[in-house]
Amino acid sequence: MRRPGLEPGFLPREVPPTAGLPVRVSELFGPLAPDLPALAAQFLGVEEVGISASGSAALVLILQTLRRLRARRQVIVPAYTCPLVVLAVVQCGLQPVVCDVAPGSFELDPDHLAALSGPDTLAVLPTHLGGRVARLYPVLAVARAAGAFVVEDAAQAFGARVQAQAHAQALVAAPAGTQSVGLAGDAGFFSFAAGKGLSLYEGGAWLARDAALRAEIAATARQLQTPAWGFEAWRSLQLLGLALCYRPRMLPYVYGLPLRRAVRRGQLAQAVGDVFDLPIPLHPVGAWRRAVGARALRRLPAFQAALAQQAQRRLPQLARLPGVTVLGYAPADAAEGGTAGDGAYQGLWPFFMLLLPTPAQRDAALAALWPRGLGVTRLFIHALPDYAYLRPWLPVQNCPHARDLAARMLTISNSPWLDDAGFARIVAELERCLR
Ligand SMILES: *Cc1c(COP(=O)(O)O)cnc(C)c1O
C-alpha cells in the first residue's frame, strides 16, 4: 500500500484503531431510497430495526421501555465496558450495578452475576466486545431465574452472528442456522459511531426478538426522539468530515496527533475517548445521514468477509506470542473453517484484543507502539468503578478481573490499511517486549 520509493514513515500515515467501513465520497450523494432501517433489517435478517442517535441512545430507548413494563430499578453491567453504558442507565433513572468479568475474559462472571441478581434486577447487559460473540447461556439462565430482561450490548458487533442452538439451553425455541446477535436475549443494540463498523458519525440501532416488545420500544422512540435540526446539521457536517478524513493520510491529524498529545500529558481516558457527558442526545437521525449509511451498508458484507480473511492469516501469529492470549480466539477453532476462530459463533474482527502476561510488558509494548501510528492502542482505560467521573453513580468496588484486563490488554487494529509490513513490525515489537 505504501508508495514505492518512500521510506516507511516518511509521509505521515496512520492506521485507525478499529476497522471501520470507510464512507466513500460518492456515497454522500444519490437518491434517498431505500432507507437504512429496512436495509439494516435485511442485513441482519430480522423483521424490524430501529435507528437511533447513538448506541447509547438505543440503550436508553430499550431501558425506558423495560422500566415501564417491569417496576424494577437495577441494571447489571460488566465491569469492563464503555462508560456510556453507565450513563445510559443513569439517564433512565435506574441504578447501575457492576458485575466483574470472568478471569481473562470480557464476559460477565456467572457466579458474581448470580450473587448480584435479585427481585430488583430489571436487566442484565452482556457485551459482545470487539465483535466477539459472548457465550450467553449462563447469563440467560441467571437472568431468567431472577425474572430479569437480557439486553445484548452489540455496539461493536453489527453483523456478528451465532448459531441459535448455541444458546438453546435457555431459549424457548431455537431456529436452525445462524442469527444476528441481539436475538438470544430480549433486546440488543448496535453503535454506528465513527470507527464502529458502519458509521453515521454518530448513530445506533436496536432490535428485539419479540414483536410486542418491538412495538413498545418503537412507541418509546416516538415519544422520546424529538427532532433537533441544528444538531442534525452539525452531525451531518461531522459525517462529511469523517468521509473526508477517515483515510491513512488524514488520520494522523484528526486521530493520531490528538491521541499522542493526550498520552504525553497522561490523560489516558481522554486519549482513547472514554470521557462522556450527560445527557445522551435522543434525536432521530436525519434522512441524509440515513441514506449515506444505507449506501455504505451495501459494501459491509464484503468488507467484513475481507477482515475475517485478514484475521485468519494474522491471528495464529498473535496466538503464538509467548504467554499472550487473544480474547475470543481459540486457535483450535481455526481448523473448523468459516470465519477465523469461530464455529457456532461467527463474530467479527474489527481489532484484536491481546492480553500480555504482565502489566509491565503491556506498558512497555504500548510505549513503543502507541507513537507509531500502526493502530495499536488500548480499549477502555479502566474498570468502570475506576473512572473518577462515574463516581457519583458507582460505588468504589472490587472487580479484580476487570482491573486485570485494563492493566494487561492492548488492541491491534484489523483495518485493511494495516499492511503486512506494518503488522510484522507490531509482532516484532511485541516479541521484543516479551523476551
Ligand atoms: C461504543 C459503545 C457503546 C456506546 O455506543 P455509542 O454509539 O458510542 O453511544 C456501548 N457499548 C460498547 C461496548 C461500546 O463500545
The ligand as an SDF file (V2000), in Angstrom:
LIG
                    3D

 15 15  0  0  0  0  0  0  0  0999 V2000
  -19.3880    2.4630   21.7360 C   0  0  0  0  0  0  0  0  0  0  0  0
  -20.0150    1.5690   22.6950 C   0  0  0  0  0  0  0  0  0  0  0  0
  -21.2600    1.8720   23.2800 C   0  0  0  0  0  0  0  0  0  0  0  0
  -21.9890    3.1620   23.0130 C   0  0  0  0  0  0  0  0  0  0  0  0
  -22.2670    3.3820   21.6590 O   0  0  0  0  0  0  0  0  0  0  0  0
  -22.3750    4.9030   21.1350 P   0  0  0  0  0  0  0  0  0  0  0  0
  -22.8800    4.7740   19.7320 O   0  0  0  0  0  0  0  0  0  0  0  0
  -20.9980    5.4710   21.1850 O   0  0  0  0  0  0  0  0  0  0  0  0
  -23.3130    5.6050   22.0190 O   0  0  0  0  0  0  0  0  0  0  0  0
  -21.7950    0.9600   24.1580 C   0  0  0  0  0  0  0  0  0  0  0  0
  -21.1690   -0.1950   24.4530 N   0  0  0  0  0  0  0  0  0  0  0  0
  -19.9730   -0.5200   23.9100 C   0  0  0  0  0  0  0  0  0  0  0  0
  -19.3370   -1.8320   24.2750 C   0  0  0  0  0  0  0  0  0  0  0  0
  -19.3580    0.3450   23.0310 C   0  0  0  0  0  0  0  0  0  0  0  0
  -18.1720    0.0340   22.5150 O   0  0  0  0  0  0  0  0  0  0  0  0
  1  2  1  0
  2  3  1  0
  2 14  2  0
  3  4  1  0
  3 10  2  0
  4  5  1  0
  5  6  1  0
  6  7  2  0
  6  8  1  0
  6  9  1  0
 10 11  1  0
 11 12  2  0
 12 13  1  0
 12 14  1  0
 14 15  1  0
M  END
$$$$
